[in-house]
């Protein structure tokens, strides 16, 4: 159950709580290699990445991938990522921030577009699952927006007020999903998007999770 009327954070996982940039860029380049595309740098990825993901591939290929190409790239990406995520850890200071937020009488949850069956044991493995009311990953096909998933996520959180909810994520799509449910958002520059691409999303942009949480506390007051 949510803490009735308390401020609530919906955390993104990949690139926000989970510092997996190396695995993400490696998996992206593995997917590109399947189609004979040149690898890209992390800077290029952060400048061009967008949701839905096929549009990101269009920016790099000059056209949308065919359905067959998308299936190959998506399968390759997730297989490579699963192999290499084991070398990644939580973003610096994340565990302390999670502990302090709950200790202050507030609540939090995770909504990620990473597949649900993989996300839950990954979160559990870091020993942080008890800090969250709910941990939801993606169900259904990959490549879409978080907005409709956010509707279902908040509906499942009894006692959580969307107007006192702040989504913290690393992608412009997190701000879109927040607006879709009447919540606010803070965007973090340490993940998939650089500052320049985040600043057009209509939400505050910060360079650390410490700043993100402090701003979320003000916004949800």
C-alpha positions as CSV (number, residue, x, y, z in Angstrom):
1,X,0.0,0.0,0.0
2,X,1.1,3.5,-0.7
3,X,1.6,6.1,2.1
4,X,-1.6,8.1,1.6
5,X,-0.8,11.6,0.4
6,X,3.0,11.2,0.6
7,X,5.4,12.3,-2.1
8,X,6.3,9.4,-4.5
9,X,9.1,8.8,-6.9
10,X,8.8,6.5,-9.9
11,X,12.4,5.6,-10.8
12,X,13.6,4.5,-14.2
13,X,16.1,1.6,-14.0
14,X,18.5,1.4,-17.0
15,X,20.7,4.5,-17.1
16,X,19.2,5.9,-14.0
17,X,19.4,3.7,-10.9
18,X,21.4,1.1,-12.9
19,X,24.6,2.5,-14.4
20,X,24.7,0.2,-17.5
21,X,26.0,2.6,-20.2
22,X,28.8,0.3,-21.2
23,X,26.5,-2.7,-21.7
24,X,24.0,-0.6,-23.6
25,X,26.5,0.8,-26.1
26,X,28.1,-2.6,-26.5
27,X,24.7,-4.3,-27.1
28,X,23.7,-1.5,-29.6
29,X,26.9,-2.0,-31.6
30,X,26.4,-5.8,-31.6
31,X,23.0,-5.2,-33.0
32,X,24.4,-2.9,-35.7
33,X,27.0,-5.4,-36.6
34,X,24.3,-7.9,-37.5
35,X,23.3,-5.6,-40.4
36,X,26.8,-4.6,-41.3
37,X,26.5,-1.1,-39.8
38,X,29.5,0.8,-38.4
39,X,29.7,1.0,-34.6
40,X,28.8,4.3,-32.8
41,X,30.3,6.0,-29.8
42,X,28.6,6.7,-26.5
43,X,28.5,10.4,-27.4
44,X,26.7,9.6,-30.7
45,X,24.3,7.3,-28.9
46,X,23.4,9.9,-26.3
47,X,22.9,12.6,-29.0
48,X,20.7,10.4,-31.2
49,X,18.8,7.9,-29.0
50,X,15.1,8.3,-28.9
51,X,11.9,6.3,-28.3
52,X,10.3,4.4,-30.1
53,X,13.6,2.6,-30.7
54,X,13.1,1.9,-34.4
55,X,13.2,5.7,-34.9
56,X,16.6,5.7,-33.3
57,X,17.8,3.1,-35.8
58,X,16.2,5.2,-38.6
59,X,18.4,8.2,-37.5
60,X,21.5,6.0,-37.9
61,X,20.5,4.0,-41.0
62,X,18.7,6.7,-42.9
63,X,15.5,4.6,-43.0
64,X,13.4,2.5,-40.7
65,X,14.6,-1.1,-40.3
66,X,12.4,-3.7,-41.9
67,X,10.4,-6.0,-39.6
68,X,13.0,-8.8,-40.2
69,X,15.9,-6.4,-39.4
70,X,14.2,-5.1,-36.3
71,X,13.7,-8.6,-35.0
72,X,17.3,-9.5,-35.6
73,X,18.7,-6.3,-34.0
74,X,16.3,-6.5,-31.0
75,X,17.2,-10.2,-30.3
76,X,20.9,-9.5,-30.6
77,X,20.7,-6.4,-28.4
78,X,19.0,-8.2,-25.6
79,X,21.2,-11.3,-25.8
80,X,24.4,-9.2,-25.7
81,X,23.0,-7.0,-22.9
82,X,22.1,-9.9,-20.7
83,X,25.7,-11.2,-21.0
84,X,27.3,-7.9,-20.1
85,X,25.0,-6.3,-17.6
86,X,26.7,-8.5,-14.9
87,X,29.7,-6.1,-14.9
88,X,27.4,-3.1,-14.2
89,X,26.4,-1.7,-10.8
90,X,24.1,0.8,-9.2
91,X,24.7,4.5,-9.9
92,X,27.0,6.0,-7.3
93,X,25.0,7.0,-4.2
94,X,21.7,5.4,-5.4
95,X,21.3,3.0,-2.5
96,X,21.8,5.8,0.1
97,X,19.2,8.0,-1.7
98,X,16.7,5.2,-1.8
99,X,17.1,4.4,1.9
100,X,16.8,8.1,2.9
101,X,13.7,8.7,0.8
102,X,11.8,5.9,2.5
103,X,13.1,6.9,5.9
104,X,11.6,10.3,5.4
105,X,8.1,8.8,5.2
106,X,7.8,8.8,1.4
107,X,7.3,6.1,-1.1
108,X,8.9,5.0,-4.4
109,X,8.7,2.4,-7.1
110,X,10.4,1.3,-10.3
111,X,9.0,1.3,-13.8
112,X,11.4,0.2,-16.5
113,X,11.1,-0.7,-20.2
114,X,13.5,-3.6,-19.5
115,X,11.7,-6.9,-19.7
116,X,9.9,-7.7,-16.4
117,X,11.2,-11.2,-15.9
118,X,14.8,-10.0,-16.1
119,X,14.3,-6.8,-14.1
120,X,12.9,-8.2,-10.9
121,X,15.7,-10.6,-10.1
122,X,18.2,-8.0,-11.1
123,X,16.8,-5.4,-8.6
124,X,16.5,-8.2,-6.0
125,X,20.1,-9.1,-6.5
126,X,21.2,-5.7,-5.4
127,X,19.3,-6.1,-2.1
128,X,17.2,-2.9,-2.8
129,X,13.8,-4.4,-3.6
130,X,12.4,-3.7,-0.1
131,X,12.7,0.0,-0.7
132,X,10.0,-0.1,-3.4
133,X,6.2,-0.4,-3.3
134,X,6.4,-2.0,-6.7
135,X,8.9,-3.0,-9.4
136,X,7.5,-3.2,-12.9
137,X,9.3,-4.0,-16.1
138,X,8.0,-4.1,-19.6
139,X,5.5,-6.7,-20.7
140,X,4.7,-7.1,-24.4
141,X,6.8,-6.1,-27.4
142,X,9.9,-3.9,-27.0
143,X,10.5,-0.6,-28.7
144,X,7.5,1.5,-27.6
145,X,6.9,4.3,-25.2
146,X,6.6,4.1,-21.4
147,X,3.4,6.2,-21.3
148,X,0.8,3.4,-21.3
149,X,2.9,1.3,-18.9
150,X,3.0,4.3,-16.5
151,X,-0.9,4.4,-16.5
152,X,-1.0,0.8,-15.4
153,X,1.9,1.2,-12.9
154,X,0.3,4.1,-11.1
155,X,-3.1,2.5,-11.1
156,X,-1.6,-0.5,-9.2
157,X,-0.2,1.8,-6.5
158,X,-3.0,2.3,-4.0
159,X,-2.7,5.6,-2.2
160,X,-0.2,7.2,-4.5
161,X,-1.3,10.6,-5.8
162,X,-0.1,11.4,-9.4
163,X,0.0,15.1,-8.6
164,X,2.6,14.3,-5.8
165,X,4.5,11.9,-8.0
166,X,7.8,12.6,-9.7
167,X,9.3,10.4,-12.4
168,X,13.1,10.3,-12.4
169,X,14.6,9.0,-15.6
170,X,17.3,9.5,-18.2
171,X,15.2,9.8,-21.3
172,X,12.8,12.3,-22.8
173,X,10.2,9.5,-22.9
174,X,10.2,9.6,-19.1
175,X,8.9,13.2,-19.1
176,X,6.3,12.2,-21.7
177,X,5.1,9.3,-19.6
178,X,4.9,11.6,-16.5
179,X,2.8,14.1,-18.3
180,X,0.6,11.4,-19.6
181,X,-0.5,10.5,-16.0
182,X,-0.5,14.1,-14.6
183,X,2.8,13.6,-12.7
184,X,6.1,15.6,-12.9
185,X,9.5,14.6,-14.1
186,X,13.2,15.2,-13.5
187,X,15.6,14.1,-16.1
188,X,19.2,12.8,-15.4
189,X,22.0,13.3,-17.8
190,X,24.0,10.2,-16.7
191,X,22.3,7.7,-18.9
192,X,21.0,7.4,-22.5
193,X,20.5,11.1,-23.3
194,X,22.9,14.0,-23.3
195,X,21.8,17.4,-21.7
196,X,21.1,18.9,-25.1
197,X,18.6,16.3,-26.1
198,X,16.9,16.3,-22.7
199,X,16.4,20.0,-22.4
200,X,13.7,20.0,-25.0
201,X,11.5,17.6,-23.1
202,X,9.9,20.2,-20.9
203,X,11.2,18.9,-17.5
204,X,14.1,20.0,-15.3
205,X,17.5,18.4,-16.2
206,X,20.1,17.6,-13.6
207,X,23.6,16.0,-13.6
208,X,23.3,13.8,-10.5
209,X,20.7,11.7,-8.7
210,X,21.3,13.7,-5.6
211,X,20.1,16.8,-7.4
212,X,17.2,14.8,-8.9
213,X,15.9,13.6,-5.5
214,X,16.3,17.1,-4.0
215,X,14.3,18.6,-6.8
216,X,11.7,15.8,-6.7
217,X,11.1,16.6,-3.0
218,X,10.4,20.2,-3.8
219,X,8.2,19.4,-6.8
220,X,6.1,16.9,-4.8
221,X,5.7,19.1,-1.7
